[in-house]
Amino acid sequence: MTARLILLLSISLPFFFGCNSGAKNKKETADTLHSKLQDKRKPFFVYDAIDFYSIYITPPAVEELYDKQSNSALDSLKMGVILGDIPRSMDDLGFLDHLEHIGYKKRAIDKAEFGSIDDIFVEKNPLEFYTTACIYVYRDILIFKRDNKVVGTVKICFECNDHQINGATGNVEYFGQNGDYKKLEKLLKK
């Protein structure tokens, strides 16, 4: 019986330790794969400057936009930018000349922040799903530029966690996951 036990142990111990080291190797392989995927995430924009526009607008003022939209071209534009889908594409950039006229304040994003911006504006794998059920109010707009030419626009509603992105080279479907809206808001509202 002792010989059988020794034989059984000699067969099973290497298997047992082999499984443990295999599990460790599998974990290391999964971690390495995740790291490689993170390194290969496709950035949305290749840029060398970012202009940030922000507007303060109260809920009653938002409601007034609907009433005033037909008063003038500027009122119509203001409603389209804040509540609508202006710009519709990268060919629809005329609104940029009027952002400050309709109440947006402009500032350049410091290049020291570009690394943090890059971590947010990249393709993401689907990790969480959510929907929003509010009226989008796009108070914040990022304009990505390269060599003084606009390469991308991003409108953000931080209240609803919604966005409109134009010009991105990657898939923007999963933008905002893993707390990216909070990270971006904190970065922009310093």
LUMBA-942009 format. One line per 5 residues: for each residue x, y, z of C-alpha. Coordinates in pm, 1 decimal, always signed. Last residue first. Layout:
% LUMBA-942009
X Y Z; ...
//
This chain:
% LUMBA-942009
-983.9 +7277.0 -1320.2; -1313.1 +7213.5 -1505.7; -1162.1 +7040.2 -1808.5; -966.0 +6768.8 -1625.4; -1241.5 +6699.3 -1374.9
-1498.0 +6678.2 -1654.5; -1275.2 +6444.8 -1854.3; -1218.9 +6209.9 -1561.1; -1590.9 +6212.2 -1475.2; -1686.5 +6136.5 -1836.4
-1416.8 +5867.9 -1854.5; -1559.7 +5680.1 -1555.8; -1482.4 +5337.5 -1696.5; -1670.6 +5396.3 -2021.1; -1709.0 +5733.8 -2190.4
-1659.6 +5631.6 -2552.6; -1796.2 +5286.6 -2636.4; -1929.1 +5367.8 -2984.3; -1639.6 +5597.1 -3076.2; -1471.8 +5352.3 -3318.2
-1144.2 +5508.0 -3427.7; -1042.5 +5779.5 -3676.0; -1258.2 +6042.2 -3507.9; -1370.3 +6331.7 -3726.1; -1697.5 +6404.2 -3549.1
-1800.1 +6314.0 -3193.6; -2134.3 +6385.4 -3029.6; -2143.6 +6297.7 -2662.6; -2362.3 +6183.1 -2378.5; -2304.4 +6138.2 -2008.4
-2642.9 +6291.7 -1928.0; -2523.9 +6568.8 -1695.4; -2177.5 +6582.0 -1856.7; -2322.8 +6668.8 -2196.8; -2022.5 +6669.7 -2428.4
-1963.1 +6793.6 -2783.0; -1648.5 +6664.1 -2951.1; -1502.3 +6798.4 -3273.3; -1214.7 +6657.3 -3474.6; -936.1 +6733.0 -3720.6
-965.3 +7112.9 -3728.2; -666.1 +7264.4 -3909.3; -413.7 +7483.7 -3724.9; -131.5 +7230.3 -3792.7; -339.5 +6965.4 -3617.3
-651.4 +7064.4 -3430.4; -898.0 +6904.8 -3185.5; -1199.9 +7118.6 -3095.9; -1354.3 +7027.5 -2762.2; -1706.5 +7142.7 -2676.7
-1877.7 +7171.6 -2340.3; -2230.2 +7293.8 -2264.8; -2398.8 +7034.4 -2485.2; -2740.8 +7008.0 -2324.5; -2882.6 +6662.9 -2392.4
-3240.1 +6620.6 -2277.6; -3252.1 +6324.4 -2046.3; -3291.2 +5950.2 -2062.6; -2944.7 +5810.3 -2097.1; -2846.7 +5458.6 -2178.5
-2592.3 +5232.5 -2020.5; -2364.3 +4951.4 -2119.5; -2043.4 +4845.3 -1954.9; -1720.1 +4688.1 -2071.8; -1740.5 +4718.6 -2449.6
-1381.3 +4749.8 -2571.3; -1252.3 +5103.1 -2600.7; -1116.7 +5310.8 -2883.3; -925.4 +5614.8 -2763.3; -1020.9 +5963.7 -2644.9
-988.2 +5915.1 -2268.4; -624.5 +5805.6 -2234.2; -524.8 +6062.7 -2499.3; -681.4 +6343.4 -2292.1; -468.6 +6240.8 -1993.6
-155.6 +6247.2 -2210.5; -263.8 +6579.2 -2365.2; -286.7 +6754.6 -2027.5; +69.8 +6895.1 -2038.5; -25.9 +7045.6 -2375.9
-246.3 +7293.1 -2189.2; -600.1 +7305.2 -2326.6; -669.4 +7636.8 -2499.4; -953.3 +7848.6 -2370.2; -1281.9 +7965.7 -2515.0
-1600.1 +8091.8 -2350.1; -1928.1 +8003.5 -2519.5; -2203.3 +8265.4 -2524.5; -2358.6 +8267.0 -2871.9; -2104.4 +8513.9 -3008.5
-1817.1 +8301.8 -2866.1; -1935.0 +7999.6 -3061.9; -1990.4 +8194.0 -3384.3; -1680.6 +8124.7 -3595.3; -1689.0 +7760.3 -3485.4
-2039.6 +7715.6 -3628.6; -1894.0 +7722.4 -3980.9; -1749.0 +7374.6 -3920.2; -2001.6 +7159.0 -4108.4; -1769.7 +6962.6 -4340.6
-1640.1 +6764.6 -4042.1; -1994.0 +6637.9 -3992.0; -2330.9 +6724.8 -3838.5; -2194.9 +7015.3 -3639.1; -2452.1 +7098.2 -3512.4
-2663.6 +6806.1 -3389.6; -2902.4 +6974.3 -3153.1; -2935.7 +7110.6 -2803.0; -2641.3 +7346.6 -2752.6; -2514.9 +7369.8 -3110.9
-2850.7 +7363.7 -3290.3; -3010.9 +7595.9 -3034.8; -2731.3 +7848.9 -3072.4; -2746.0 +7820.5 -3452.2; -3118.5 +7897.2 -3452.1
-3061.1 +8193.7 -3223.5; -2781.3 +8317.4 -3454.5; -3001.1 +8276.4 -3763.1; -3266.8 +8486.8 -3596.5; -3599.4 +8468.1 -3412.9
-3677.1 +8110.1 -3521.2; -3486.3 +7942.6 -3238.0; -3627.3 +8179.0 -2974.3; -3899.9 +7956.1 -2829.5; -3688.9 +7638.7 -2824.1
-3391.9 +7826.8 -2682.0; -3614.2 +7959.6 -2402.7; -3623.7 +7612.0 -2245.8; -3243.6 +7612.1 -2224.2; -3256.0 +7955.1 -2059.0
-3496.1 +7814.5 -1798.0; -3252.8 +7524.1 -1735.7; -2958.9 +7763.5 -1685.5; -2675.9 +7808.4 -1935.2; -2307.1 +7841.3 -1861.4
-2107.1 +7782.2 -2176.1; -1779.5 +7602.8 -2240.2; -1539.0 +7595.2 -2531.8; -1210.1 +7406.5 -2521.9; -954.9 +7444.7 -2799.6
-715.7 +7154.0 -2841.5; -376.3 +7164.0 -3009.6; -123.7 +6920.7 -3163.9; -360.2 +6656.1 -3293.2; -394.3 +6297.4 -3411.5
-750.4 +6210.0 -3314.4; -959.7 +5913.3 -3202.2; -664.6 +5712.8 -3072.2; -658.9 +5341.0 -3156.5; -599.1 +5117.4 -2859.7
-289.5 +4909.0 -2927.8; -121.2 +4969.2 -2589.8; -437.9 +4873.7 -2400.8; -466.7 +4555.6 -2605.3; -104.8 +4469.0 -2522.0
-171.8 +4525.2 -2152.7; -482.7 +4308.3 -2165.2; -282.3 +4034.3 -2342.6; -5.8 +4055.8 -2084.1; -258.7 +4032.2 -1801.6
-425.3 +3733.6 -1970.1; -86.5 +3565.9 -2025.9; +14.6 +3632.4 -1666.2; -311.5 +3481.2 -1550.6; -262.4 +3179.0 -1779.6
+96.3 +3142.0 -1656.1; -25.5 +3146.4 -1295.6; -288.8 +2889.7 -1380.5; -22.1 +2677.2 -1549.8; +199.5 +2708.8 -1243.0
-84.6 +2577.4 -1035.7; -170.6 +2304.1 -1281.0; +191.1 +2187.9 -1301.9; +208.6 +2177.1 -923.6; -87.7 +1941.6 -913.3
+32.0 +1736.3 -1212.1; +380.0 +1707.4 -1063.9; +222.5 +1597.2 -734.8; -23.0 +1349.2 -894.0; +216.1 +1094.6 -1046.7
+472.6 +1081.8 -764.6; +190.9 +1089.7 -511.4; +15.3 +790.9 -669.9; +341.0 +595.7 -693.1; +423.9 +675.9 -331.0
+74.8 +573.8 -225.5; +98.8 +250.9 -424.5; +437.0 +172.5 -268.5; +287.1 +236.2 +73.5; +0.0 +0.0 +0.0
//
